[in-house]
């Protein structure tokens, strides 16, 4: 390979694997060579063999996950995530990846079942409930979203993500006036987490830039906020 004789190098690697098919280093080197030459099908075959020989290597499964995803083999991507989940246990990250894959496949029921499962497995993880609520909102399922928000509130009523999603839920229901009132109250309340206030302010600023009719309201709010700050 160093001499630029890739075909010779590949043949030698294949011969090494043929002579010692259970050698993980040979297999890994051959898989890398196949990937470098964009021989994805052959790389998959070797990686699957590695995964079967070394069943606890999450790094190999991660490579398979990426390769299947690049090739658009969604069912195999999900199956690989299942294998990673068996080794590492379930997590919000895995659930979200499966959620998106099932959504892309046009299977929303399977998608949301992943989110419900992770919420059930980690009932005291506020982020699981918040992420699930956000997905429900995006899908227009406001009642289910509110159930998730209520569960999150019982865990951490002052969580920044919860406050922002509660605010967003008001807007999703079409009550613009109530949304603006609650938003301004949240921003002006010095007890509100600074990151939550900043996020809300940034949204106002971006909206004002895109819609000139909102600029007067935004300016008035910023003036009110600045006036409320005590300058030593």
N, C-alpha and C positions, 0 to 999 in steps of 0.2 A: 504493500500500500504506500509506503514512504517513497518508493521509486516510481509511483504513478501507474504501476501495473495492477490495476484493481481487479481485473478478471483472474489473474494468477493468484492474488491474495485471497479472493473470494473462494476460489477452488480449493485452496489450502485450508481455509477455515472450515469449509464444508467437509473436507476429508477428515479434519480433526474431530468434528462433531460425529461423523460417521464411525470413527474409530472408538470414540468414548462418548456416547450419547447422553450419559448421565452427568457429565462434567458441567457444572453450572457456569464456570468461567468461560468455557468454550461457547456455550449457548448464548451467553450474554454478549460476547464479542461478535458472534455471527449475527445476532439480532440487531446490534448497533450498525454493523456493516450493511445489512439489508435496508435499514431505515435511511442510512446516508445515501443509498442509491435508489431510494423511493420504491423499493420492492416491498410494498406494504403487506401484501398477502403472505409472502414468505416470512416477513418479520412477525406477523401475527401467529403463524404456525409455531415459530420458535418460542415466542413469549408465552403462548399457551402451554407449551411443553415445560417451560421454566416454572410456570405457575402450578402445574400439576406435580412437579418434582419438589418444589419448595413452597408448600401450601400457605406459609405464613408471611410471604414476602409481599407486603402491601405496595412496595415501590414497583414491582412487576405488574401488579393489578392496576396501578395508577397509569402505567404506560399503556396497558391494554385499553383502559378507559379512554385515554386521549386519542389513541389510534382508531378505535371503533367510532369515536365521535367525529374525527376528521373524515372518516369514510362514510359517515351518515348511516351507520348500522345501529339504529336507536335501540332496538330490542337487546342487542349485545351490550350496548352501553349500560342499560338498566340492569341486565344480568350481572355485569361486572361490578356495578355499585352494590348489588345484593351480596356479592362475594366479599367486597370490602367491608360491608356492614356486618357480615358474619364474623369477621376478624376483629373489627374495631368497635362494634356496637353501633346502634343508631345515633344520629346526631341531627341537629337542625340543618347543617350544611348538606348532608346527604339527602335529607328530606326535600330540601329546596331544589336540589339538582334533579331529583326524580320528579318533583312537581312540574318543573319546566319542561322536562322531556315528555311527560304524559300530556301536558298542555299542547305542546308542539305536534303531538300525534293525534290531537283531537279527542283526547280521553279525559275530560275534566273531572269525572267522578273518581277515576283512579288517581288523578293529580291531587285532589283535595283529601283523599283518603290517606295519602302520605303525610300531609300536614296534621290531620286529626290524630294520626298514630303517634307522631313525635310529641304532640301536646299531651297525649294520654301517658306516654312513657316518661315525660319530664313535666309533670303538672305544676311544679313550682318554678319553672324557668320562664320568666316573664317574656323573654325574647321570642320563645316559641309561639306564645299566644299573640304577640304583637305582629309578628311576621305573617301568621295565619290570618289575622284580622285584615291586614293590608291586602293580602291576596283576595280575600272575600270582597273587600271594597272594590278592588279593580275589576272583579267579576260582576259587580252590581248586587251582590248578596249581602245587603246591609244588615238584615236581622242576624245572620250568622256572624257577621263581623262584630256586631255589638255584643254578642255572647262572649266572643273571645276577648273583647276589650274589658268586659265586666270581670272576667277571670283574671286578666292582667292587673286590674285595679285592686283586686283583693290581695294580690301579691305585693305590689308596690304602687300605691296610689299617686306617688309623686314622680314616677318614672318619666323622663323627658319624652321618650317615644310614645308613651301612652297619652300624654297631654297633647302632643301634636296630632295623633290619630283621632283623638276625641274631637279636636278642632276641625280636622278634615271631614269627619263624619257629619258635622253640622252643615258644611258646605255641600257635601254629597247629597244631603236631603233637600237642597235647594233653598235653604234659609240664609240668604246672603247677609241680611241685616244682623241676624244673631251671630253669624260667623264673624263678621267684622267687629262686633261688640266683644265677643269672647276673645278674639285674637288680640285686640288692643289691650284688653284687661290683662291678658297673659303677658304681653310685652311690658306693660307698665308696672306689673307686680315685681318688686325687687326680690321677692322670695322665690320667684321662678328661676330655675336653673339657667345659667348664662348661655349655655349652648342652645337651649330651647328658644330663648329670646332672640338669639342671633339668627337661628334658622328661620324664625317667623319674620324677622326684619328683612332678611335677605329675600324671602319670597315676595314681600311687599315691594321692595325696591325693584326686583325683576319685573313684577307685574306693572309697576308704574312706567318702567322703560318701554314696555311693549304696548301699553294702553295709556294714551295721554290723558284720558278722562279720569284715571286713577291717581294722577300725579298730585293734585291738590290735597286729596285725602292722605296720601303717603307723606307729603311734606308737613302737613299739620300734625301727623302722628310723631314724626321725627322731632319736630319743634317741641311738642309736648314732652317727649322723652328727655330731650336735652335740658329742658327747663326744670325737670324733676330731679336732675342730678345736682348734687351739692358740690360746688367748686370751692376748694379751700383757697 
